[in-house]
Amino acid sequence: MHYAEFKQHDPSLVLEMVRTFPFATILVNGDNGPLVAQAPLTPRSGESPAGAVEFHLALANSITKSLVPDVPISIIVQGPGAAISPSWYTATFPGDNPDRSEAAPTYNYLSLVIRGRLALIDDQALQEQIKDLVLAYEPADGWRTEELAPHLWNGWRKAIVGFRLEIAEYDLTAKISQGDSPGDKPGVVEGLRKRGLQQDEMVARLVGGYEGTPSSLHKLLSSFRKQ
């Protein structure tokens, strides 16, 4: 499924993915294989057109010992995915007994991998990262860091460490039924919505709204944050 036609090369889509699907998987090499942590990311402008991300982890998390300055890491930002049935290709396979002997199920998905070398952020930048994370996801009248008792705000920050990754390279895959006949897409959208499992509705919106351009993917990603 990982073919060149599904790759996105517009760097502005990278932070759009991060804003829409901020909870990410962080990987760094360890002595016995990859070490893994998860955390929400905060998008930042950076040295490259793809930008940068910041995040924080608990010092008690064993991975933090390996997250030292200049170490190379990878971060996975996983968007929605859904299985696609060839029985939904109603234009290609019309009728009650279609011959689907040369078709097979597949999977639609959005996925981003970003890579670069790690840097630590100071306490002022850590405070800004936490505050921006709160502002991004709390409602307009929701909780704010200023409400937190000062002794807790100051004390809890001593138990975490903040990081920044300048994005040196990225791999953004958007497999959204590009290879399907245009006439089959309505059937795919209908099939996803009728099945209604997990992320089917999000994938249905992607299939129905993606026009093969970065701008259309921008609009779709943005629309997921306005629900």
N, C-alpha and C positions, 0 to 999 in steps of 0.2 A: 504493500500500500504506500510505501515511502518513495514516490516517484517525483521526478523533477517538476512535472506540471502542477504539482500540489504545493510547491515552495513559494513563499512570499518574500519579496526582496525589498520592500519599502521599509526603511528603518523606523519610520514614524509609527508603524503598526506594533512595534515591540512594546513600547510603554503603554499603548492602547490595550494590549493583551494583559499587561501587568495591572492596569487600573481595573480591568473587568474581572480578572481572575487572580486576585492578589495572593492567595494562600499557596505557597510554593514549596517545592522540595529542594533542599540544598545538599549537594554532594561534594565531598572532598576525599581524596585518597587516604586510606589508612594502612596500617601494617598488614592487615589481613583482608583487605578489600575496601570498597567504598564505605565511608561513614555518611550517615544520612540524618538530616534534621528537617523540620518543617516550620515555616514562619510566614506571616504576611509581609509582603514587600511594599515599600513606599517608592514610587517612581520619582526619579530626579533627572534634571538635565545633566549632561555629562560631556566628556571630552570628545566622544564620537557621536554621530547622528542618531545612533540607537539609544543614547543616554546612559543612565546609571540607575542602580537600585540600592536602597538601604533597608536594613532589617536589624532586629536584635534577638538575642537568645539568652537564656538563663546561664549563668556561670556554672550552675550545677549540671548542665547538659554536658555529657562527656565529650561531645564533638568539639566544644569550644577550645579544648586544648590543641586541636589540630588546625583551628582557624586562626592562623597567624598571618601577619602582614606579608603580602606578596605571594601567598600560596595560591596556586590555580584552583578554581572551583567551577562547578557547573550548577546551574539552577534550572529546574523544570517547572514551567508554568503550564498547567494542564487545563485546557478548555473542555467543552462538552464533547461527548462522543456517543454514537448509537449504531447498532447493527442495522444494516439495510438489506431487506429481503428482495430477491428478484421477482417475487410475486407482485411487487408494487409497480413493476415496469409495464403498466397497462397499455402503453402505446406500442412498445416493442413486442409484447406478448398478449395480444387481445384474444378475446373469446373464452369459452368455458374450459377448454382443454389445450392450453398453449404448450408448445414444445420448448421447454426451458432446459434442454439437455446441454446447452453450451453456455449456461449462465450459472452463477454461484453467488451466495451471500457475500457482502463486503461490510466495511465499517467506515463511517464518516467521522471525522474528528478534527479538533483544533489543538495544536500542541506547539509549545515554544521551549527551546533550550537556549539559555544564554551562558556565556563563558567569559571569564576574565580573571584578574588577580585581585585578591582581597586586600582591603585596607580597613584599619580600625577608625572609628569616629570618636571625637572627644565628647565630653559630657554635654556641652551646649548643643552639638549636632544631634546627640541622642535624645535630648529633650524635644528638639524640633521634630525629629522622626516620630516620636511617640505622640506628640500633639497632632501632627498631620495625619497620623494613622487614625486617631480618634475622630478628627474632623471629617475624614473621608467616609466614615461608616456610621457615625452616630447621626440620628435625626437632627433637624434644625434646632429643636428644643431639647435635645438630648444631653447626656452627661458630658462634662468638660474636665480636663485635667486640673483646672483651677479649683474645682470642688474638692479635690483630694487633700486630706490633711497634710500640711507641709512636712511633718516628720515621716509620713509614709511615702510621699513623693520623693523626698531626699533619700530615704532608707532603701526603698525598693530599687532605685536606680543602681545602687551598689551591688545588687544581686544579678545584674544583667550586663551584657556587653553589646555594643553596637558596631555594625559593619557596613561597609560600602563596597559595591562592585561596579567598577567602570566596565561597561559592556564592550568587550573586545571583538566578540563574534556572536552570531545568533543563527539559529536554525528554526524557522517558523513554518510549520506545515499546516495547510488548510485543505483538507480533503472534504469537499462539499459537493459531491455528485458531479464534478466537472466532466467526468467521462461519460456521463449518462446522456442519452438522447434528450433534447429539450422537452419532447413530448412526454417523457417518463417522469419528469420532475413533479408535476401535480400529483401523480400517484404515489411518489415517495413521500411528499408532504402529507398527503391524506393518510397513508399507512402509518407514518410516525405518530401523527396526532391520534389516530384511532387506537394504536397500541398503548400510548401514554405511559411508557415506562421511563423512570429515572430522568434522563436529559433529552428525551424524545422531542419535547416541545421546542427546546432551544435549537436542536439540530434541524427541526422542521423550518424554523424561522430562517436559519442560515441557508438551507437549500432553496427556500422560496425567495429569499432576498438577495442572494449573492449574484452579482452580475459579471464576475470575472475580473473586477477591478479593485485596487487597494481602497479606493474611496467608498465603494459599496461595503467592503468589509469593515472599514472604519465606522460607517453608519450603523451596521449591525451590532458591532461590539459596544458602541455607545448606547444603543437602544436597550441592551441588556441591563445597563446600570440605571435605567429610568423606569423600571417596573415598579 
